[in-house]
């Protein structure tokens, strides 16, 4: 579980990121979960975008995606969300205490 200070730090880092995963009209299918898992395991901090034609609610979809890839949902802004999953070793992001 992330502290408020840690979330604030991650939000600052995420401002520069472009979305690397998009959820389309098919919603959370296996392809979206697989691509999210690959991206988050490589980058640790990713931005996810829900397209306008997505049938699911933004918060519901992003929460379900975070659970599916065992990541923390850091932030939701409009149709975008930020997910974080720290690597056990060789982590590039050092969280504040």
N, CA, C and O of each residue as an XYZ file, in Angstrom:
388
protein
N       0.836     -1.194      0.000
C       0.000      0.000      0.000
C       0.877      1.253      0.000
O       1.810      1.370      0.795
N       0.577      2.151     -0.868
C       1.367      3.370     -0.993
C       0.877      4.443     -0.021
O      -0.318      4.557      0.249
N       1.819      5.222      0.496
C       1.468      6.355      1.351
C       1.102      7.550      0.468
O       1.327      7.523     -0.742
N       0.548      8.579      1.063
C       0.196      9.787      0.318
C       1.416     10.441     -0.298
O       1.369     10.928     -1.427
N       2.510     10.449      0.451
C       3.759     11.043     -0.039
C       4.280     10.275     -1.260
O       4.748     10.875     -2.227
N       4.193      8.949     -1.203
C       4.652      8.115     -2.315
C       3.774      8.318     -3.553
O       4.281      8.397     -4.672
N       2.458      8.402     -3.348
C       1.545      8.633     -4.477
C       1.827      9.986     -5.127
O       1.824     10.105     -6.352
N       2.067     10.996     -4.307
C       2.364     12.327     -4.836
C       3.629     12.286     -5.697
O       3.681     12.892     -6.767
N       4.639     11.568     -5.222
C       5.899     11.432     -5.966
C       5.658     10.722     -7.304
O       6.171     11.152     -8.337
N       4.885      9.644     -7.281
C       4.597      8.887     -8.502
C       3.764      9.708     -9.488
O       3.958      9.607    -10.699
N       2.846     10.515     -8.977
C       2.040     11.379     -9.846
C       2.928     12.372    -10.591
O       2.715     12.652    -11.770
N       3.933     12.903     -9.878
C       4.866     13.833    -10.519
C       5.645     13.142    -11.635
O       5.835     13.712    -12.709
N       6.095     11.919    -11.379
C       6.823     11.171    -12.406
C       5.926     10.852    -13.603
O       6.380     10.873    -14.746
N       4.665     10.560    -13.339
C       3.740     10.127    -14.387
C       3.296     11.267    -15.298
O       2.799     11.017    -16.396
N       3.465     12.510    -14.864
C       3.014     13.641    -15.690
C       3.682     13.638    -17.057
O       3.066     14.045    -18.042
N       4.919     13.191    -17.134
C       5.665     13.202    -18.398
C       5.347     12.001    -19.286
O       5.697     12.000    -20.467
N       4.694     10.988    -18.741
C       4.468      9.742    -19.477
C       3.332      9.855    -20.486
O       2.341     10.552    -20.269
N       3.508      9.158    -21.574
C       2.419      8.986    -22.542
C       1.751      7.643    -22.247
O       2.410      6.722    -21.764
N       0.458      7.522    -22.529
C      -0.209      6.235    -22.295
C       0.421      5.125    -23.141
O       0.627      5.297    -24.343
N       0.722      4.001    -22.518
C       1.310      2.870    -23.237
C       0.302      1.747    -23.450
O       0.541      0.837    -24.244
N      -0.821      1.810    -22.745
C      -1.882      0.811    -22.898
C      -3.188      1.562    -23.119
O      -3.471      2.555    -22.447
N      -3.986      1.068    -24.080
C      -5.298      1.663    -24.333
C      -6.364      0.585    -24.203
O      -6.218     -0.527    -24.711
N      -7.433      0.940    -23.514
C      -8.570      0.032    -23.376
C      -9.635      0.506    -24.360
O     -10.121      1.633    -24.273
N      -9.984     -0.362    -25.286
C     -10.940     -0.008    -26.337
C     -12.326     -0.548    -26.076
O     -12.695     -0.821    -24.934
N     -13.100     -0.702    -27.153
C     -14.502     -1.113    -27.018
C     -14.660     -2.530    -26.487
O     -15.723     -2.879    -25.973
N     -13.613     -3.360    -26.602
C     -13.688     -4.726    -26.081
C     -13.469     -4.784    -24.576
O     -13.637     -5.839    -23.964
N     -13.099     -3.672    -23.984
C     -12.914     -3.629    -22.532
C     -11.655     -4.359    -22.102
O     -10.660     -4.398    -22.826
N     -11.716     -4.935    -20.912
C     -10.556     -5.631    -20.352
C     -10.496     -7.063    -20.861
O     -10.921     -7.989    -20.170
N      -9.980     -7.246    -22.043
C      -9.803     -8.603    -22.547
C      -8.382     -9.076    -22.241
O      -7.575     -8.323    -21.695
N      -8.088    -10.300    -22.589
C      -6.777    -10.889    -22.283
C      -5.628    -10.116    -22.930
O      -4.551    -10.003    -22.344
N      -5.848     -9.586    -24.132
C      -4.789     -8.840    -24.826
C      -4.404     -7.577    -24.048
O      -3.223     -7.243    -23.950
N      -5.391     -6.883    -23.500
C      -5.120     -5.671    -22.717
C      -4.362     -6.024    -21.437
O      -3.406     -5.345    -21.065
N      -4.792     -7.077    -20.780
C      -4.132     -7.497    -19.535
C      -2.699     -7.932    -19.819
O      -1.787     -7.585    -19.069
N      -2.494     -8.691    -20.897
C      -1.134     -9.133    -21.261
C      -0.217     -7.960    -21.583
O       0.919     -7.909    -21.110
N      -0.704     -7.022    -22.383
C       0.147     -5.885    -22.743
C       0.424     -5.000    -21.528
O       1.506     -4.424    -21.418
N      -0.539     -4.887    -20.622
C      -0.331     -4.117    -19.394
C       0.716     -4.789    -18.525
O       1.596     -4.125    -17.976
N       0.623     -6.097    -18.401
C       1.579     -6.848    -17.585
C       2.996     -6.704    -18.129
O       3.936     -6.499    -17.362
N       3.155     -6.810    -19.439
C       4.480     -6.652    -20.052
C       5.025     -5.246    -19.819
O       6.190     -5.074    -19.460
N       4.175     -4.247    -20.026
C       4.617     -2.857    -19.884
C       4.976     -2.521    -18.442
O       5.987     -1.866    -18.190
N       4.157     -2.965    -17.502
C       4.405     -2.593    -16.102
C       5.594     -3.355    -15.525
O       6.305     -2.836    -14.664
N       5.814     -4.575    -15.991
C       6.990     -5.316    -15.528
C       8.284     -4.699    -16.053
O       9.328     -4.793    -15.408
N       8.213     -4.077    -17.209
C       9.396     -3.447    -17.789
C       9.624     -2.043    -17.233
O      10.757     -1.676    -16.921
N       8.542     -1.251    -17.105
C       8.673      0.170    -16.772
C       8.352      0.531    -15.326
O       8.795      1.578    -14.853
N       7.606     -0.290    -14.615
C       7.155     -0.076    -13.237
C       6.017      0.938    -13.115
O       5.066      0.708    -12.368
N       6.103      2.052    -13.834
C       5.087      3.103    -13.764
C       4.563      3.346    -15.173
O       5.321      3.716    -16.070
N       3.250      3.134    -15.364
C       2.673      3.303    -16.699
C       1.374      4.106    -16.628
O       0.721      4.205    -15.589
N       1.038      4.670    -17.777
C      -0.224      5.389    -17.908
C      -1.117      4.572    -18.838
O      -0.672      4.070    -19.871
N      -2.396      4.449    -18.448
C      -3.375      3.687    -19.219
C      -4.493      4.638    -19.644
O      -4.954      5.459    -18.850
N      -4.922      4.523    -20.890
C      -5.983      5.390    -21.405
C      -7.195      4.554    -21.790
O      -7.065      3.499    -22.411
N      -8.368      5.035    -21.417
C      -9.617      4.429    -21.866
C     -10.124      5.232    -23.047
O     -10.281      6.450    -22.956
N     -10.379      4.555    -24.154
C     -10.906      5.237    -25.333
C     -12.353      5.653    -25.091
O     -13.018      5.122    -24.202
N     -12.830      6.594    -25.877
C     -14.189      7.120    -25.705
C     -15.262      6.046    -25.880
O     -16.321      6.112    -25.255
N     -14.985      5.059    -26.727
C     -16.003      4.041    -27.001
C     -15.970      2.874    -26.005
O     -16.647      1.869    -26.218
N     -15.207      2.992    -24.946
C     -15.161      1.940    -23.931
C     -16.468      1.936    -23.159
O     -16.924      2.972    -22.674
N     -17.071      0.744    -23.052
C     -18.370      0.634    -22.392
C     -18.247      0.730    -20.865
O     -19.187      1.149    -20.190
N     -17.107      0.346    -20.335
C     -16.944      0.295    -18.882
C     -16.677      1.680    -18.297
O     -16.169      2.573    -18.975
N     -17.030      1.833    -17.035
C     -16.709      3.054    -16.305
C     -15.198      3.104    -16.078
O     -14.559      2.066    -15.904
N     -14.639      4.290    -16.081
C     -13.191      4.467    -15.960
C     -12.659      3.860    -14.671
O     -11.719      3.065    -14.703
N     -13.244      4.223    -13.548
C     -12.737      3.741    -12.260
C     -12.853      2.233    -12.135
O     -11.941      1.581    -11.625
N     -13.962      1.670    -12.592
C     -14.174      0.225    -12.537
C     -13.139     -0.512    -13.381
O     -12.550     -1.495    -12.931
N     -12.923     -0.038    -14.594
C     -11.982     -0.684    -15.514
C     -10.554     -0.605    -14.989
O      -9.827     -1.598    -15.018
N     -10.149      0.566    -14.509
C      -8.771      0.728    -14.029
C      -8.521     -0.043    -12.737
O      -7.434     -0.587    -12.540
N      -9.505     -0.095    -11.867
C      -9.370     -0.880    -10.633
C      -9.238     -2.359    -10.957
O      -8.400     -3.051    -10.379
N     -10.059     -2.847    -11.877
C      -9.999     -4.254    -12.277
C      -8.663     -4.578    -12.941
O      -8.093     -5.645    -12.712
N      -8.169     -3.664    -13.757
C      -6.885     -3.870    -14.429
C      -5.747     -3.907    -13.408
O      -4.855     -4.750    -13.500
N      -5.778     -3.004    -12.447
C      -4.751     -2.984    -11.395
C      -4.744     -4.296    -10.616
O      -3.680     -4.832    -10.309
N      -5.918     -4.807    -10.300
C      -6.011     -6.095     -9.592
C      -5.476     -7.234    -10.455
O      -4.780     -8.119     -9.959
N      -5.802     -7.210    -11.744
C      -5.385     -8.285    -12.654
C      -3.869     -8.379    -12.789
O      -3.327     -9.474    -12.939
N      -3.182     -7.239    -12.738
C      -1.723     -7.245    -12.903
C      -0.991     -7.058    -11.571
O       0.231     -6.912    -11.538
N      -1.755     -7.063    -10.473
C      -1.214     -6.919     -9.111
C      -0.414     -5.631     -8.957
O       0.705     -5.636     -8.443
N      -1.011     -4.525     -9.412
C      -0.367     -3.211     -9.338
C      -1.199     -2.274     -8.473
O      -2.344     -2.570     -8.129
N      -0.606     -1.148     -8.133
C      -1.294     -0.106     -7.378
C      -1.884      0.899     -8.364
O      -1.212      1.322     -9.305
N      -3.132      1.277     -8.146
C      -3.742      2.345     -8.924
C      -3.390      3.653     -8.221
O      -3.903      3.950     -7.142
N      -2.515      4.423     -8.842
C      -1.983      5.638     -8.222
C      -2.947      6.806     -8.396
O      -3.164      7.584     -7.467
N      -3.530      6.927     -9.599
C      -4.305      8.123     -9.903
C      -5.225      7.874    -11.080
O      -4.919      7.080    -11.970
N      -6.371      8.572    -11.073
C      -7.283      8.595    -12.216
C      -7.559     10.060    -12.539
O      -7.988     10.829    -11.679
N      -7.305     10.433    -13.793
C      -7.639     11.777    -14.259
C      -8.402     11.621    -15.565
O      -7.843     11.184    -16.571
N      -9.659     11.974    -15.547
C     -10.492     11.838    -16.742
C     -10.566     10.386    -17.176
O     -11.036      9.530    -16.427
N     -10.105     10.112    -18.380
C     -10.106      8.744    -18.924
C      -8.727      8.103    -18.856
O      -8.474      7.105    -19.531
N      -7.832      8.668    -18.045
C      -6.474      8.147    -17.907
C      -6.227      7.684    -16.470
O      -6.757      8.252    -15.515
N      -5.422      6.654    -16.347
C      -5.040      6.169    -15.030
C      -3.550      5.870    -14.995
O      -2.923      5.619    -16.024
N      -3.002      5.901    -13.796
C      -1.582      5.611    -13.598
C      -1.471      4.381    -12.707
O      -2.053      4.328    -11.623
N      -0.712      3.389    -13.182
C      -0.486      2.161    -12.425
C       0.989      2.047    -12.053
O       1.866      2.472    -12.805
N       1.248      1.469    -10.886
C       2.617      1.292    -10.409
C       2.781     -0.095     -9.814
O       1.949     -0.563     -9.037
N       3.875     -0.739    -10.197
C       4.239     -2.044     -9.625
C       5.756     -2.074     -9.540
O       6.440     -2.165    -10.560
N       6.279     -1.997     -8.326
C       7.723     -1.927     -8.132
C       8.357     -3.297     -8.308
O       7.837     -4.312     -7.844
N       9.502     -3.297     -8.996
C      10.253     -4.535     -9.165
C      10.866     -4.941     -7.831
O      11.221     -4.092     -7.013
N      10.986     -6.248     -7.623
C      11.586     -6.728     -6.373
C      13.066     -6.384     -6.305
O      13.574     -6.012     -5.247
N      13.774     -6.511     -7.460
C      15.167     -6.081     -7.489
C      15.397     -5.250     -8.744
O      14.651     -5.346     -9.718
N      16.426     -4.447     -8.701
C      16.787     -3.552     -9.805
C      15.681     -2.537    -10.120
O      15.462     -2.208    -11.286
N      14.995     -2.049     -9.108
C      13.969     -1.051     -9.304
C      14.615      0.286     -9.660
O      15.591      0.699     -9.033
N      14.065      0.957    -10.671
C      14.585      2.261    -11.082
C      13.921      3.399    -10.310
O      14.414      4.527    -10.318
N      12.808      3.106     -9.647
C      12.076      4.144     -8.919
C      12.265      3.925     -7.423
O      11.879      2.890     -6.881
N      12.859      4.904     -6.773
C      13.061      4.840     -5.332
C      11.996      5.694     -4.665
O      11.991      6.919     -4.794
N      11.089      5.028     -3.948
C       9.987      5.732     -3.310
C      10.443      6.429     -2.034
O      11.267      5.889     -1.297
N       9.914      7.624     -1.765
C      10.207      8.281     -0.496
C       9.532      7.543      0.651
O       8.508      6.887      0.461
N      10.103      7.651      1.826
C       9.516      6.976      2.991
C       8.475      7.808      3.590
O       7.863      7.413      4.582
